[in-house]
Amino acid sequence: MSSDAPEKFDPGAGIAAEVETARIEQEMEQSYIDYAMSVIAGRALPDVRDGLKPVHRRILYAMHESGVTARSSHRKSSSIVGETMGDYHPHGDSAIYDTLARMAQDFSMRYPLVDGQGNFGSVDGDPPAAMRYTEARMAPIAEELLADIEMDTVDFQSNYDDRLEEPEVLPSAFPNLLVNGSSGIAVGMSTNIPPHNLGEVIDATTHLIEHPDCTVEDLMEHVKGPDFPTGANIVGRNAIHKAYKTGRGRIRVRAEFEVQEDRIVITELPYQENKARLVERIADDVNEGKIEGIRDLRDESDRDGIRVVVELKRGANAEVVKNQLLEHHLESTFGVINLALVDGQPKVLDLKETLEEYLDHRREVVRRRSAYELEEKEDRAHILEGRLTALENVDDVVDVIRNSESRDDAKAALRGEHVVEVDGEALPTFDFSEAQADHIVAMQLGSLTAMEAGEIEDEYEEVQARIRRLETILNDPDELDAVVESELEEIKDEYDDDRRTSIVEDTGTVTHEDLIAEEDVVVVVTEDDYIKRMPLDNFRAQHRGGKGIIGTELKEGDRVSSVYVASTHDYLLYFTNHGQVYQLKTYQVPEMSRTARGKSAVNLLDLDDGEEITAVVNTAEMEADEEKYLTMATRNGYVKRTSVEQFQNIRSTGIIATKLDEDDALADVEVTDGSRDLILASRDGMAIRFEEADVRSMGRSARGVRGINLEGDDEVAALAAVEPDRHEWVLTVTEHGYGKRTDVDQYRRQSRNGKGLIDIKTNDRNGRVCELETVGPGDHLFVMSGDGQILRTPVEDISTVGRNTMGVIVMDLESGDAVASVDVHPGETAADEVAADADSDAESEGESASASGDGDGD
């Protein structure tokens, strides 16, 4: 009974039986692994033995097979690319031509493997001309990579269509992986091997042959470091050592340049740096203000080499411009990843392992070549033995050949397989081999001469000697190594040249400080904690009694609290009225014009509400062999010393400098050495001098001891330290702009916690004491008023008078203004120019400073 119902599907029948079930994630994982290994082994990574990727190897082999050697004429690049693509490398022609062009670039390859003719690109990043316009042939050194390839020295494999055979690796007569380097990106890994000097690498290789147990450090005695085709400088040796020791490292490469008086001339660039792009980037940074001091930028490069000229502006600091260029443009990092294929597997190798792998390959090449040549020589010796035997029996051999029916009968007779008869008598038989018989039958009559016989005997002796030598090489590993070493030395003699890349000492990376010109500046701080710096040159020295010039603009209700002079590279300690200390580099203070307000100090220092800067100490004064102390004085008359070692690690939030009573504040700080005298000055004009040793050294959290016994509402205004071996005066300045110099000897030494002596009269004219400093010849005084005026004047313009006097006018203040801060800048000469200010010579009434006695005031 028939039915129209469809047949039931049988999954095990027909084509369905050939379908395999697989999980998609497993299939994708395996397919990706297969793809990755194909890229790793077949495209992106070089072989440790010859240092070449497949595309490089195939181009060179195609040129070898086509006869495009160093001794032939150049051939169109398109022809070489076509033969490589058609026979060995079935990929895009552009990829093959790019590789061919790179092998011809002397700025990319330390030892170019291709001799190019035409435009093959430039260090400016210009691309090569089209392949139809350029021509190429093998460079002489490239032939050394292929030498003896026809002597069974390497294994061959079928090409992509099984039509031809190509070498799996080249014989490579020198360690090309290190000599020319390599770079490539595979799947999940990359390689970046720098080029090296041929002579250095060969010296290291021969050293390894002679000392198999040597270390990487031993090999580095020969291989100093990478040797880039573009020269330049490697900064430091530590990174080189790490790269050779581990196979990975980051090497800093710095351009070669010369800093001249008004220009910087760049003559060598880091490896793979694009010159045109470099010049463009420098120009952009100059236009955007990131680099200052450059007037002009020119590329004067020609065929003889690179020359980029950076013209500096008049007065520009060449060192600062140099450091700015170094930070952004003239240094690059070469990341070493010494990854190569070893037995078909990617492996990161150190310097010794790289050379060991090459030596194993080279030994195998020499062994196989020797075995191949030995077989050839033995075959030749066998033929020569037959010829010599034939010459010894020349009459019989001639009779056998002449009386044979055919050439084959003659050969058979010579082999002893057939007897030739003449008139019923058998001719002598021989026991020649088939090869010998073939050769003897093919001999010409001319070779039977005595001279020919002698030449055969000489050749036979030479062949026997060569056989013995080859057997020695094959049987004695030391002899084989000697051959390898000898051939390497021949390569070195032929192609070695001078190192191009220098290795310079690492003086540290360029810091932000290196980008700031080192100059003296004036720093101004206001009561509302606005801060800024200005070049010291903005303030010319004036005669005392002048009004000065504007030093800062103030917002309403704000007044100047302090002024001080420092170098932009100085580390400064900022002490506050709360007994805290903060650390800041001077260049971190923003530079602004004289008429600018400044920047809020809370952006630079973590100040609390109501916390004000009351003293600034330059750490340069703390750098000395002897013990140094920070000696502090408080408003209530306490004084203490603390070793500078306790201020080595100051956090960004500051640290405690001294303990303070609730109603007390830090007044002043000085750097001392334990041997000085201290002078404490009070607001009401009293001063006491005592030995520093009277104040014992104590910790940061201590309050200190009494330094001066104050009366009424008096408080400490300043602290000064007397240098014993310096001619000094005590300079006192009052808030109304008056001051005086007094010889330090007039302040006799007392015990601390006394009332002291009268230093200066504090009356309605003078006002209270603002500052007391010890000064010497050549010092300059910087006086700043609360309203923002700054006066710079030589201290020797201020009259020298006794204690307990009125003093003379130092700064002419406007009504309602007062002196806010005073600082002394040392090192100026008395011959400094003083600006002619018509008002500066005017002296106030009573300026002659009538003395009214010493007034000890005890």
C-alpha positions in Angstrom: 0.0 0.0 0.0 1.6 3.2 -1.1 1.5 6.5 0.9 2.2 10.1 0.0 3.6 10.9 3.5 7.3 12.2 3.3 10.1 9.9 4.3 11.3 10.3 7.9 14.6 12.2 8.1 17.5 10.0 9.0 20.4 12.1 10.5 22.9 9.3 10.0 22.3 9.0 6.3 23.6 10.8 3.2 25.6 14.0 3.4 24.3 14.7 6.9 26.6 11.9 8.1 29.6 14.0 7.2 28.5 17.0 9.4 30.2 17.2 12.8 28.7 19.0 15.7 30.9 21.6 17.5 30.5 24.3 20.1 30.9 27.7 18.5 33.1 29.1 21.2 35.5 26.1 20.9 35.6 26.4 17.1 36.2 30.2 17.3 38.9 29.7 19.9 40.7 27.1 17.9 40.4 29.0 14.6 41.8 32.2 16.3 44.7 30.2 17.7 45.4 28.8 14.3 45.3 32.3 12.8 47.5 33.7 15.5 50.1 31.1 15.1 50.0 31.6 11.3 50.7 35.3 11.8 53.4 34.6 14.5 55.3 32.0 12.5 54.5 33.1 9.0 54.6 36.9 9.0 55.3 39.0 12.0 58.3 37.5 13.9 61.9 37.0 12.7 63.7 33.7 13.0 66.5 33.8 15.5 68.9 32.0 13.1 68.9 34.5 10.2 67.0 37.4 11.7 64.6 37.6 8.8 60.8 37.4 8.5 59.4 35.3 5.6 58.9 38.3 3.3 62.5 39.5 3.7 63.8 35.9 3.2 61.7 35.4 0.1 62.7 38.7 -1.5 66.4 37.9 -1.0 66.0 34.3 -2.3 64.0 35.5 -5.3 66.8 37.9 -6.1 69.4 35.2 -5.6 67.5 32.8 -8.0 67.1 35.6 -10.5 70.8 36.4 -10.5 70.2 39.9 -9.1 73.3 39.9 -7.0 75.7 42.6 -6.0 77.8 41.8 -9.1 74.9 42.2 -11.5 73.2 45.3 -12.9 70.2 46.8 -11.1 66.8 45.5 -12.0 63.5 47.2 -11.9 61.9 46.8 -8.4 58.6 45.9 -10.0 60.3 42.8 -11.6 61.7 41.7 -8.3 58.4 42.3 -6.5 56.6 40.3 -9.3 58.9 37.3 -9.1 58.8 37.3 -5.3 55.0 37.5 -5.3 54.5 35.0 -8.1 56.9 32.3 -6.9 57.1 32.6 -3.1 55.0 35.3 -1.4 51.4 35.3 -2.5 50.5 38.6 -0.8 50.0 42.2 -2.0 52.7 43.7 -4.0 52.7 46.9 -1.9 53.7 45.0 1.2 56.5 43.3 -0.7 57.7 46.6 -2.2 57.6 48.4 1.2 59.8 45.7 2.6 62.2 45.9 -0.3 62.4 49.7 0.0 63.1 49.5 3.8 65.9 47.0 3.2 67.5 49.7 0.9 67.1 52.6 3.4 70.4 53.5 5.1 68.4 55.4 7.8 66.3 52.3 8.6 68.8 49.5 8.3 72.2 49.6 10.0 73.6 47.5 7.1 71.2 47.7 4.2 70.6 44.4 2.4 69.4 45.9 -0.8 71.4 48.3 -3.0 68.7 50.7 -4.3 68.9 53.1 -7.2 66.3 55.9 -7.3 64.0 57.4 -4.6 63.6 55.0 -1.8 62.2 57.5 0.7 63.8 59.9 3.2 64.2 60.5 6.9 61.4 63.2 6.5 58.9 60.4 6.0 58.7 60.8 2.2 57.5 57.6 0.6 59.6 55.7 -2.0 58.8 56.3 -5.6 56.6 53.8 -7.4 58.2 50.4 -8.0 58.2 51.0 -11.7 60.6 53.9 -11.3 63.2 52.4 -8.9 65.8 49.7 -9.4 67.5 47.4 -7.0 70.0 44.6 -6.5 71.4 42.7 -3.6 73.9 44.5 -1.4 77.2 42.7 -1.0 76.5 41.9 2.7 73.2 40.3 1.7 75.0 37.7 -0.3 76.7 36.6 2.9 73.2 35.6 4.2 72.8 33.3 1.2 76.3 32.0 0.9 76.5 28.2 0.4 72.8 27.8 0.2 73.2 25.4 -2.7 75.4 23.1 -0.6 72.5 21.5 1.4 73.2 23.9 4.3 69.6 24.5 5.1 66.3 22.7 4.8 63.9 23.6 2.0 60.1 23.5 1.9 57.5 23.7 -0.9 56.3 27.1 -1.9 52.7 28.0 -1.6 51.6 26.1 -4.8 54.0 23.2 -4.5 55.6 24.2 -7.7 59.0 25.3 -6.3 61.0 25.0 -3.2 62.1 27.8 -0.9 64.5 27.8 2.1 63.1 27.6 5.6 66.0 29.7 6.8 69.1 31.3 5.2 72.6 30.1 6.1 73.4 33.6 7.5 77.1 34.0 7.7 76.7 36.7 10.5 74.2 37.3 13.3 71.7 39.4 11.3 69.0 39.4 14.0 71.2 41.6 16.2 73.1 43.4 13.5 70.1 44.8 11.7 67.4 44.3 14.3 63.8 43.7 13.6 60.3 44.9 14.6 56.9 43.4 14.1 53.4 43.1 15.7 51.9 39.7 15.9 48.7 38.5 17.6 49.1 39.1 21.3 52.8 39.8 21.1 55.3 42.1 19.4 59.1 42.3 18.8 61.4 45.3 18.7 65.0 44.4 18.4 67.5 47.3 17.9 70.3 47.2 15.4 73.9 46.7 16.5 77.5 47.3 15.3 78.6 44.3 13.2 82.1 44.2 14.6 80.9 44.3 18.2 78.4 41.5 17.7 81.0 39.3 15.9 83.5 39.9 18.7 80.8 38.8 21.3 80.0 35.8 19.2 83.7 34.7 18.9 84.1 35.3 22.7 81.1 33.0 23.3 82.7 30.3 21.1 85.9 30.5 23.1 84.2 30.9 26.5 80.8 29.0 26.5 80.3 29.6 30.2 80.6 33.4 29.9 77.9 35.7 31.3 75.8 38.5 29.7 78.1 40.9 31.5 81.1 39.4 29.8 79.4 39.7 26.4 78.6 43.4 27.1 82.3 44.0 27.2 82.1 43.6 23.5 78.5 44.7 22.7 78.4 48.2 24.2 74.8 48.7 23.2 72.6 49.3 20.2 74.1 51.1 17.2 71.4 52.9 15.3 71.9 53.9 11.7 71.0 57.5 12.5 73.6 57.8 15.2 72.4 59.9 18.2 73.1 59.0 21.8 71.9 56.4 24.2 71.4 57.8 27.7 72.7 55.6 30.5 73.8 52.0 30.6 71.4 50.5 33.1 68.6 50.1 30.5 71.0 48.5 28.1 72.1 46.0 30.8 68.5 45.2 31.6 67.6 44.7 28.0 70.5 42.3 27.4 69.9 40.5 30.7 66.2 40.0 30.4 65.3 40.5 26.8 63.2 43.5 27.6 64.1 47.2 28.4 63.4 50.8 27.6 66.4 52.7 26.2 66.4 56.5 26.1 67.8 57.8 22.8 68.8 61.5 22.6 69.5 63.6 19.6 73.0 64.8 19.0 73.1 68.6 19.2 75.5 71.5 20.0 74.5 74.4 22.2 76.2 77.5 20.8 76.0 81.1 22.0 72.9 82.0 20.1 71.7 78.8 18.6 71.2 75.1 19.1 72.3 72.9 16.1 70.8 69.4 15.8 72.9 67.0 13.7 71.6 63.5 14.6 68.1 62.3 15.5 66.8 59.4 17.5 66.2 56.2 15.5 63.0 56.2 13.4 62.3 59.9 14.2 60.6 61.8 11.4 62.7 65.0 10.9 60.0 67.0 9.1 57.4 66.1 11.7 59.9 67.0 14.5 60.6 70.4 13.1 56.8 71.0 12.7 56.1 70.0 16.3 58.8 72.3 17.6 57.4 75.2 15.6 53.9 74.4 16.9 55.1 74.5 20.5 56.9 77.8 19.9 53.8 79.3 18.4 51.7 78.1 21.3 54.1 79.4 23.9 55.1 76.0 25.3 58.7 76.7 24.4 60.1 80.2 24.9 63.3 81.8 23.7 63.3 80.6 20.1 63.5 83.2 17.4 63.8 81.1 14.3 63.8 77.4 13.2 65.5 76.2 10.0 66.1 72.8 8.4 69.4 73.0 6.6 69.8 69.3 6.0 71.3 68.0 2.8 72.9 64.9 1.3 75.8 65.2 3.7 73.6 64.8 6.8 71.0 66.4 9.2 71.3 70.0 10.3 68.4 71.6 12.1 69.2 75.1 13.4 67.2 76.6 16.3 68.0 80.3 16.6 67.6 81.8 20.1 66.2 85.2 21.0 68.5 87.8 22.5 68.9 87.1 26.2 67.3 83.7 26.0 68.7 81.0 28.4 70.1 78.4 26.0 70.2 75.7 28.8 66.5 76.2 29.5 65.6 76.0 25.8 67.7 72.9 25.4 65.9 71.2 28.3 62.6 72.2 26.9 63.5 70.6 23.6 64.8 67.5 25.3 61.7 67.0 27.3 59.3 67.2 24.4 61.2 66.6 21.2 64.9 65.5 21.3 64.6 62.4 23.3 62.6 59.2 22.6 62.4 55.8 24.1 63.2 52.6 22.3 61.3 49.7 23.9 63.4 46.6 23.5 61.5 43.3 23.1 64.0 40.6 22.0 61.3 38.2 20.8 62.1 35.8 18.0 61.1 32.4 16.7 63.1 29.5 18.2 62.3 26.1 16.6 59.1 27.7 15.3 58.0 29.0 18.7 58.1 32.6 19.9 60.6 33.2 22.8 62.1 36.2 24.5 65.8 35.8 24.6 68.6 37.5 26.5 71.9 38.5 24.7 73.6 35.2 25.4 70.7 33.1 24.4 70.4 35.0 21.1 74.0 34.4 20.2 73.8 30.7 21.4 70.9 30.1 19.0 72.7 31.7 16.2 75.9 29.7 16.9 73.9 26.4 16.9 72.5 27.3 13.5 75.9 28.3 12.1 77.5 25.1 13.4 74.8 23.1 11.7 75.3 25.1 8.5 79.1 24.5 8.5 78.6 20.8 9.4 76.1 20.2 6.6 78.3 22.2 4.1 81.3 20.1 5.1 79.4 16.9 4.8 78.2 18.0 1.4 81.6 19.0 0.2 83.2 15.8 1.6 80.8 13.7 -0.5 81.7 15.8 -3.5 85.4 15.4 -2.8 85.2 11.7 -2.2 83.4 11.3 -5.5 86.1 13.3 -7.2 88.8 11.3 -5.6 87.2 8.2 -6.7 87.2 9.4 -10.3 90.8 10.5 -10.1 91.8 7.1 -8.7 90.2 5.5 -11.8 92.0 7.9 -14.1 95.4 7.2 -12.4 94.8 3.5 -12.7 93.9 3.9 -16.3 97.1 5.9 -17.0 99.1 3.2 -15.3 97.6 0.6 -17.7 97.0 2.9 -20.6 97.9 0.4 -23.3 95.6 -2.3 -22.0 92.8 0.2 -21.4 93.2 1.6 -24.9 93.1 -1.9 -26.4 90.0 -2.8 -24.4 88.2 0.3 -25.6 89.4 0.1 -29.2 88.4 -3.6 -29.6 85.0 -3.3 -27.9 81.9 -3.5 -30.1 80.3 -0.4 -28.6 80.8 2.2 -25.9 78.6 0.1 -23.5 80.7 -3.0 -24.2 83.8 -0.9 -23.4 82.3 0.3 -20.1 81.3 -3.3 -19.2 84.7 -4.6 -20.0 86.3 -1.9 -17.8 84.0 -2.9 -15.0 85.0 -6.5 -15.4 81.6 -7.6 -16.6 82.7 -8.5 -20.1 85.8 -9.9 -21.7 87.2 -8.5 -24.9 89.0 -11.0 -27.2 91.5 -10.2 -30.0 92.4 -13.0 -32.3 91.0 -15.5 -29.8 93.0 -14.1 -26.9 91.3 -12.4 -24.0 92.5 -8.9 -23.2 93.1 -8.0 -19.5 90.1 -7.2 -17.4 89.7 -4.3 -14.9 87.6 -3.6 -11.8 86.6 0.0 -12.4 83.4 1.3 -10.9 80.6 2.4 -13.2 81.4 6.1 -12.6 85.1 5.4 -13.2 84.4 3.5 -16.4 82.1 6.2 -17.7 84.8 8.8 -17.1 87.5 6.7 -18.7 85.5 6.1 -21.8 84.8 9.8 -22.1 88.5 10.8 -21.7 90.2 12.5 -24.6 93.4 11.3 -26.0 95.1 14.5 -25.0 94.6 13.6 -21.3 97.0 10.7 -21.8 100.0 13.0 -22.0 102.6 13.0 -19.2 101.7 16.6 -18.3 98.1 15.7 -17.9 99.0 12.7 -15.8 101.0 15.0 -13.5 98.1 17.4 -13.1 95.8 14.5 -12.2 98.2 13.3 -9.5 98.5 16.9 -8.1 94.7 17.3 -8.0 94.4 13.9 -6.4 96.7 14.9 -3.6 94.8 18.2 -3.1 91.5 16.4 -3.0 92.9 13.9 -0.5 94.1 16.7 1.7 90.8 18.4 1.6 89.0 15.2 2.5 91.2 14.8 5.5 90.5 18.4 6.5 86.7 18.0 6.1 86.8 14.7 8.1 88.6 16.6 10.9 86.0 19.4 10.9 83.2 16.8 11.0 84.8 14.7 13.7 86.2 17.4 16.0 83.8 20.1 17.4 86.7 22.4 18.2 87.8 22.4 14.6 84.2 23.1 13.5 84.1 26.0 15.9 87.4 27.3 14.6 85.9 27.4 11.1 82.8 29.3 12.3 85.1 31.7 14.1 87.4 32.2 11.2 84.5 32.9 8.8 83.0 35.4 11.2 86.3 37.2 11.4 86.4 37.4 7.6 83.0 39.0 7.6 84.1 41.5 10.2 87.3 42.4 8.2 85.1 42.9 5.1 82.1 44.9 6.5 83.0 46.3 9.9 82.7 50.1 10.4 82.8 52.6 13.3 80.1 52.8 15.9 77.6 55.6 15.1 75.6 55.8 18.4 77.4 57.1 21.4 76.5 56.1 25.0 76.4 59.1 27.4 76.0 59.1 31.2 72.5 59.4 32.5 72.2 62.6 34.4 68.5 62.0 35.1 65.4 62.8 33.1 64.6 66.4 32.3 62.6 67.7 35.3 60.3 70.7 35.4 63.0 72.5 37.2 65.3 72.1 34.1 62.7 74.0 32.1 62.8 77.0 34.3 65.5 79.6 33.9 67.5 79.9 37.2 67.3 83.6 38.2 66.8 85.6 41.3 63.2 86.7 41.9 61.2 88.8 44.4 58.3 86.9 46.0 55.4 88.9 47.5 52.8 87.5 50.0 49.8 89.4 51.2 47.8 89.1 54.4 45.0 87.5 52.4 47.5 85.0 51.2 48.0 86.1 47.6 51.4 85.2 46.3 53.5 85.8 43.2 57.1 86.2 42.0 58.7 88.8 39.8 62.2 88.9 38.2 64.7 90.7 40.5 65.8 92.8 37.5 62.5 94.6 37.6 63.7 96.5 40.6 66.7 98.8 40.1 68.6 100.0 43.1 67.7 103.4 44.3 69.1 105.8 46.9 67.5 105.5 50.3 64.5 107.7 51.0 62.9 107.0 47.6 59.3 106.0 47.2 60.2 102.8 45.3 58.0 101.3 42.6 54.8 99.4 42.5 55.4 95.8 43.4 51.8 94.4 43.5 48.2 95.4 43.1 46.1 94.7 46.2 42.4 93.9 46.5 40.4 96.2 48.8 41.3 95.6 52.4 44.3 93.5 51.7 47.9 94.4 52.6 51.4 93.0 52.0 52.6 90.8 54.7 56.1 89.7 53.5 58.6 90.0 50.7 61.7 88.0 50.1 64.3 87.3 47.5 65.3 83.8 46.2 66.4 81.9 43.2 63.7 80.1 41.1 65.5 76.8 41.8 65.5 77.2 45.6 63.5 75.0 47.9 61.8 77.3 50.4 60.4 76.5 53.8 57.3 78.6 54.6 56.7 79.1 58.3 53.3 80.3 59.5 52.0 82.1 62.6 50.4 78.8 63.6 53.8 77.1 64.0 53.4 75.0 60.8 56.0 74.7 58.0 55.4 74.0 54.3 57.9 73.3 51.5 57.7 74.8 48.0 60.0 75.4 45.0 60.3 79.0 44.1 59.4 78.3 40.5 56.1 76.8 41.7 55.1 80.4 42.7 53.4 81.8 39.6 55.4 84.5 37.8 53.4 87.7 37.2 53.8 91.3 36.4 54.4 94.0 39.0 50.8 95.2 38.6 49.2 91.8 39.1 47.5 90.7 42.3 49.0 87.2 42.5 47.5 83.8 43.0 45.9 82.5 46.2 48.5 80.7 48.3 45.9 78.1 49.2 46.4 76.7 45.7 50.0 76.1 46.5 50.1 75.6 50.3 47.4 73.9 52.4 46.9 76.8 54.8 44.2 76.9 57.4 41.8 79.8 58.0 43.7 82.6 59.7 47.1 81.1 59.0 49.6 83.5 57.6 53.2 83.2 56.4 55.5 84.9 58.9 59.0 83.6 57.9 60.7 82.0 54.9 63.9 80.0 55.0 65.9 79.0 51.9 67.0 75.4 52.2 70.2 76.3 50.3 71.4 77.8 53.6 70.9 74.4 55.3 73.1 72.4 52.9 76.5 72.1 54.5 78.7 69.5 56.1 78.4 70.8 59.7 75.3 70.4 61.8 72.6 73.0 61.0 69.6 74.2 63.0 66.4 76.1 62.4 66.2 78.6 65.3 62.7 80.0 65.8 61.3 82.9 67.9 57.7 83.5 68.9 55.9 86.8 69.4 55.8 86.2 73.2 59.6 85.9 73.4 60.2 82.1 73.3 63.1 80.8 71.3 64.2 77.2 70.3 66.5 75.3 68.1 65.7 72.2 66.1 68.0 70.1 63.9 67.3 70.5 60.2 67.3 66.7 59.9 63.8 66.8 61.4 62.6 68.8 58.4 63.7 66.4 55.7 60.3 65.0 54.8 57.7 67.7 54.7 54.3 66.6 53.6 52.1 68.7 51.2 49.8 69.4 54.2 52.8 70.7 56.2 54.3 69.6 59.5 54.6 71.1 63.0 57.6 73.3 63.3 57.0 74.4 66.9 54.5 74.2 69.7 52.7 77.5 70.5 50.8 78.8 73.5 47.2 79.7 72.6 48.0 83.5 72.6 51.3 83.1 70.9 52.5 83.1 67.2 55.7 82.3 65.3 57.5 85.5 64.5 60.8 84.7 62.8 63.2 81.8 61.8 66.9 81.7 61.1 69.3 79.0 60.0 72.2 78.6 62.5 75.1 76.2 63.2 75.3 76.2 67.0 78.2 78.6 67.2 76.5 82.0 66.5 75.0 84.7 68.6 71.3 85.4 68.4 69.7 88.9 68.5 66.0 89.2 69.4 64.4 92.5 68.6 61.1 93.7 70.0 58.4 95.9 68.5 59.1 98.6 71.0 62.8 98.9 70.1 64.5 96.6 72.6 67.1 94.0 71.5 69.0 91.3 73.4 72.1 89.4 72.2 72.9 86.0 73.7 74.8 82.8 72.7 73.0 80.3 70.6 74.3 77.6 72.8 72.1 79.0 75.6 69.2 77.5 73.7 69.5 73.7 73.7 68.4 71.7 70.7 64.9 70.2 71.0 62.3 68.5 68.9 59.7 70.0 66.6 56.9 69.7 69.1 58.7 71.6 71.8 57.7 75.1 72.8 61.2 76.4 73.5 62.7 78.6 76.3 62.5 82.3 77.1 64.7 84.4 75.0 63.7 87.9 76.0 61.7 89.3 78.9 59.0 91.6 77.3 57.2 94.4 79.1 53.6 95.4 78.6 52.1 94.7 75.2 55.6 94.4 73.6 56.3 91.4 71.3 59.1 90.0 69.3 59.5 91.6 65.9 62.5 89.7 64.4 65.3 87.3 65.0 68.8 87.7 63.6 72.0 85.5 63.8 75.5 87.0 64.0 78.1 85.4 61.8 81.4 85.5 63.8 83.8 85.9 60.9 82.0 88.5 58.9 82.1 92.3 59.2 78.5 93.0 60.1 76.1 95.7 61.2 72.7 95.4 62.8 70.1 97.0 60.5 66.8 98.0 62.1 63.8 99.3 60.1 60.6 100.7 61.6 57.1 100.7 60.3 57.2 104.4 59.3 60.1 103.8 56.9 63.0 104.8 59.1 66.1 102.7 59.8 69.7 102.7 60.9 72.9 100.6 60.8 74.8 100.0 64.0 78.0 98.1 64.5 77.2 94.6 65.9 79.8 95.1 68.7 77.6 97.7 70.3 75.2 94.9 71.2 77.0 93.3 74.1 76.3 89.6 74.9 73.9 89.0 77.7 72.2 86.0 79.2 68.9 85.0 77.5 65.6 86.1 79.1 66.9 89.5 79.9 65.2 92.8 79.0 68.0 93.6 76.6 69.2 97.0 75.4 67.6 99.9 73.6 68.1 99.4 69.9 66.2 102.2 68.3 63.8 104.9 69.5 60.2 104.0 68.7 58.3 107.3 68.7 55.6 108.8 66.6 58.0 109.6 63.8 59.6 106.1 63.6 56.7 103.9 64.6 57.4 100.4 66.0 60.1 98.1 64.8 59.2 96.1 61.8 62.5 94.2 61.1 66.0 93.7 62.4 68.6 92.0 60.2 72.4 91.5 60.3 73.9 92.9 57.1 77.4 93.2 55.5 79.1 95.1 52.8 77.5 94.9 49.3 74.1 93.7 50.6 70.9 95.2 49.2 67.8 95.9 51.2 64.3 95.2 49.8 61.6 97.2 51.7 58.0 96.7 50.9 55.1 98.7 52.1 51.7 97.4 53.0 50.2 99.2 50.0 52.5 97.3 47.6 55.5 99.7 47.0 59.0 98.1 46.8 62.2 99.9 47.3 65.6 98.4 46.6 68.6 100.2 48.1 72.2 99.4 49.1 72.5 98.9 52.9 75.6 101.2 52.8 73.3 104.1 51.8 71.8 103.9 55.3 73.8 105.8 57.9 75.9 104.0 60.5 74.9 105.3 64.0 74.9 104.1 67.5 72.1 102.3 69.4 69.3 104.2 71.0 69.1 106.7 68.1 66.3 107.9 65.7 67.8 106.6 62.4 67.3 108.1 58.9 64.6 107.8 56.4 64.9 104.6 54.3 61.6 104.6 52.3 59.3 107.6 51.7 55.8 106.3 52.4 52.5 107.7 51.4 50.1 108.8 54.2 48.5 105.8 55.8 51.0 103.4 54.4 53.6 101.5 56.5 56.5 99.1 56.1 55.2 95.5 55.9 58.3 93.5 55.3 62.0 93.7 54.8 64.5 91.3 53.2 68.2 91.4 52.5 69.8 90.1 49.3 73.5 89.3 49.7 76.2 89.2 47.1 75.8 92.6 45.4 78.8 94.9 45.1 79.0 98.4 46.5 79.5 99.6 42.9 76.0 98.7 41.8 74.3 101.4 39.8 71.9 103.5 41.9 68.9 105.0 40.0 68.8 108.7 40.1 65.6 109.6 41.8 65.2 113.3 42.5 63.1 112.6 45.6 65.4 109.9 47.0 67.9 112.4 48.4 65.4 114.3 50.4 65.8 113.6 54.1 63.1 114.2 56.7 63.5 116.5 59.6 65.7 115.1 62.3 67.2 112.7 59.9 70.6 113.5 61.2 69.7 111.1 64.0 70.6 113.0 67.2 72.1 110.4 69.6 70.7 110.5 73.1 73.1 108.2 74.8 73.6 104.5 74.8 70.5 103.8 76.9 71.2 100.3 78.0 67.7 99.9 79.1 68.5 97.0 81.4 
